[in-house]
């Protein structure tokens, strides 16, 4: 009897990111929580603009290849070149993620 292993394929996933950070977002990257294996948001070439920043309060759809887990870190690069990371967001159970900073300036998020 011969057993064949099926190839592992990543699923395309997406969620809506709401920018509550207080700064325009230039790019977004994702990595499985606790890793540094960043992958860029997959922007459809038809919708890619020269200056595609997401304004404060704006929304963007984040497309990525989902791996075996549900928790991902999200790294935003802002229009001023600064970056921040929001950790361990559950992308399996949440279609909308709002990123912001708490009163102490620490990245925090809400998801639903």
Order of alpha helices (4+ residues) and beta strands (2+ residues): beta-beta-beta-beta-beta-beta-beta-beta
